[in-house]
């Protein structure tokens, strides 16, 4: 989170079925509910990208009026969810999130 220059205010590593691996979330956010919703959104996006024959899903961006949430695949078993502040440099957030997702994937692979 620190490498984004404060643009990312929350992050969670989540299994594909919606269980929390680790999280740093805003106060008042239920980590289990956030993880379950993120996994559901990702599953729907995967089905849609498959339906329109666009290959494998890499990431999903959800933009709100007060910021954005980026879900990035971390291999086949996990996803990294990051919450970005309004006005964040999204290119940097995308780049850093992809790097972190790759590191998460490597970490999970070495733990098996």
HUJORA-V426220 format. One record per residue. N is the residue number from 0. PHI is phi as a letter, one per 40 degrees, with the letter a starting at -180 (none if undefined). PSI is psi in whole degrees, 0 to 359 (999 if undefined). OMEGA is omega in whole degrees, -180 to 180 (999 if undefined). Layout:
# HUJORA-V426220
[[N	PHI	PSI	OMEGA] [N	PHI	PSI	OMEGA]]
This chain:
# HUJORA-V426220
[[0	none	327	-177] [1	c	333	-177] [2	c	348	-179] [3	c	5	179] [4	g	31	179] [5	g	1	180] [6	c	330	180] [7	c	122	-178] [8	b	357	178] [9	a	152	177] [10	a	151	177] [11	a	138	171] [12	c	127	-171] [13	b	142	174] [14	c	162	-180] [15	c	336	179] [16	c	10	171] [17	g	20	177] [18	c	143	-179] [19	c	127	172] [20	c	311	177] [21	a	151	180] [22	a	150	169] [23	b	100	-174] [24	b	165	178] [25	c	154	177] [26	d	137	178] [27	g	353	178] [28	c	125	178] [29	c	113	-175] [30	c	319	-179] [31	c	317	179] [32	c	317	178] [33	d	315	-179] [34	c	316	-180] [35	c	317	179] [36	c	319	180] [37	c	316	179] [38	c	320	178] [39	c	314	178] [40	d	316	-179] [41	c	318	179] [42	c	317	178] [43	c	316	179] [44	c	321	178] [45	c	318	179] [46	c	321	180] [47	c	314	-178] [48	c	327	176] [49	c	318	-179] [50	c	320	-179] [51	c	12	172] [52	f	59	179] [53	b	23	177] [54	g	209	-179] [55	c	142	177] [56	c	133	177] [57	b	320	-177] [58	a	163	179] [59	b	128	179] [60	b	130	177] [61	b	116	-178] [62	b	133	175] [63	b	176	-179] [64	c	342	-178] [65	b	23	178] [66	h	193	-175] [67	a	159	173] [68	b	132	179] [69	b	127	176] [70	b	124	-177] [71	b	129	177] [72	c	138	175] [73	b	72	-174] [74	g	200	-178] [75	c	348	-173] [76	b	356	-174] [77	a	165	177] [78	a	146	174] [79	b	126	177] [80	b	128	178] [81	b	143	179] [82	b	123	-177] [83	b	142	178] [84	c	156	173] [85	d	140	180] [86	g	5	179] [87	c	148	173] [88	c	96	-170] [89	c	330	176] [90	d	316	178] [91	c	320	178] [92	c	315	179] [93	d	310	-178] [94	c	311	-179] [95	c	322	179] [96	c	319	178] [97	c	319	178] [98	c	316	180] [99	c	322	179] [100	c	321	176] [101	c	317	178] [102	c	320	177] [103	c	315	179] [104	d	314	180] [105	c	318	180] [106	c	315	-180] [107	c	324	179] [108	c	321	-179] [109	c	340	180] [110	c	346	-178] [111	c	999	999]]
